[in-house]
Amino acid sequence: MAETEAALRTLAHNVRTARTRAGLSLDELGRRAKVSKGALVGLEKAQGNPNFATLVRLADTLGVSVSALMEGPAEGRVRVVSADAVMPLWAGERGSEARLMLTTSGPAPVEVWRWRLQPGEEYPSHPHQAGVVETVSVTSGRMILVVDGVEHPVEAGQTATFDGDAPHTYRGAGDEACHLIMTVHLPPGP
């Protein structure tokens, strides 16, 4: 419980800082990110439990990565992250999940995600800001990547890339879970 409270406090601080840096009021951030003002007030007070889609919309609107909203200050030159130490930001009803492992620093950050997709389970993602590029590298199993309504099968040992500013969906395929590493390449910040 203490870890959850600490994570909410970090999230609250980072959202408030990014909002202030962007010069946005709570009303304007809420309008642009399609999040209620009440939810934003609660979030900035370290209350509530925002879902993954809300975090992505806030990050996109604020021009930062999801992990920039969630991580505390950097602790050193090299960062090693264990999947067990990272809570899933999305969990499907059949056991699928997505974990944001880390985000690189620098002017054009890259988010590194670890996904598990159960057969037939999918995650539909809204379009990201212009300039975002995603890659998916399947390490085991199979998936269907849907971009702009077109299905693209991706199997173990294959990598696909696409511009993230179009509607896209990740769907598990085959008879076993699909494991993949996804990267989200963000455009340089302001």
N, C-alpha and C positions, 0 to 999 in steps of 0.2 A: 504494500500500500504506500509506503514511503517513497518508493521509486516512481510510482504513478504520480504522486503529488509533486515530486521534484520535476518530473517531465512536464507536467502541466504548468508549473511556475516558469520553466525555461521557455515553453511555447508561448505563454502569455507575454513574457518580456520581449521575445523576439518578434512577435506579431506587432506589439505596440511600437517597438523600435523601428521596424520596417515601415509601418504605417506613417509614423512621424517623419521618417526620412523621405518618404514619398510625398509628404505634404497633403495626406488625405485625412478627411474627417471620418469618423465612424460611419456616418450616413453614406458618404461617397464610396468608401471601401465596400460597404455592404451592397450598395447598388451595383457597383462594377463586378463584384465577385458573386453576386446573387446569394448573399448570406444576410440573414436578418440582423438588424442593429442589436437586438436583444442577445442574440447568439454571440455577436462580436464583443459586447460589453462583458458577458459572462466569460468568454475566452480570455479577454485581457485581464480578468480578475482571477484567472486560473481555476475557473469553474466550468463544468460541463464536460462533454466527451465528443469532440468534433470527429466526424467520420473522414475517411480517406478522401472522398470526393471534395469535401469542404476544404481540406488542407491543400489539395491541388489547385482549386479555384483561387484560394487566398494567395498561394505562392505565385501562380501565374499573374494575378492582378498586381501583386507587389513587385514582380520582376525578380524574384528570388527562387531558389530551389526549395523543395519541401523540407529537405534536411536542414537548410539554413534556418527554417522556422523551429526545428526540433532540437538541434544540437547546441550544446554549451560551447564555451571557448575551446579552441584547439589545445591539445595537451602536449604536443611535441612534434618533432620532424616526421616521424613515422607513426602511422596509425594502423593497428591491426584490429579487425573487428570480427568477432565470432557470431555466427548466425544465431546461436543460442542466446546471445546477449541483446538481440534486437527483437523487439515485439513486432508481430505482423501489423502492417497498416491496413491490410485488407484480408479478410478471411471469408471464403465461400461456404455455402451450406454443405458441400460434399467434401470439404477438407482442403480445398485450394487455399493458397495464401501468397501474399507478396510482402517482402521485407526490404525496406530501404537500408542497405548496408552502410553506405557512406556517400558523401559528396566531396569531390575534389575541390581544392581551393583555387583561386586565381580568377582572372577576368572572364573566363568562359567555363563555368563549373560543369562537371559531369556527375550525374547521380548513378550509382551502381545498385541495382536491385537483384534480389534472388527470389524467383517465383517457383511455385509448385501449382500446376493446373491438373485437376482431376478430369478424367474423360467426360466430355459433354458440358463441363462447367466453364463459364466464361466471365470475363470482366470487360464491360464496355467502357471505354475512356472517352471523355469529351476532347475536342480539339485543344491543343496547347497554343501558346502564343507563337507568332511567326518566328521562324528561325530555330525552333526546337527540332532536333533530329534524334530518333530512337533507333536502337539496334536490339535485336533479340538473338541470342545464341543458345540453341537447344543442346543441352548436355545429355539428356536421356528422354526417351519417349517421343511423342509427336504433338504438334499444335497446329491450329489454324489461325493465321494472322489475317484479320479482316481490316482492310484500309479502304475507305470510301465505298464500302459495300462489296468489294472484290476480295474473294477468299484466296489466301496464299498458304499452302501447306509448308510447314517447316519441320524437319526431322532432326534427330540426334546427329550432331556433327555439322549442321548447317547454321548459317547466320543470315539474318535479313535486316535491312535498314530501310527507313522511310521517314519522310517529313511528318512530324507530329502535329501539324496544324490542321489535320483532317480527322474526321471521326475514325476511331479504330477500336478493335476488339481483340482480346486474346482468348482463345478457346482451346481447352484440352481436347485431344483426339486420340484415337486408338483404344487399347485395352488397359493401359497402365498410365500412371501419373507422368506428366511431362515436367521436367525440371529445366529451367532456363535462367540465364543471366541476361538482364535487360540493362542497357545503359540509356540514359536520357542526357543528351548533349544540349546544354542551355546556351543561348546566345550571350555574347558579352554583355555584362550589366552596365548600368549608367556610370 
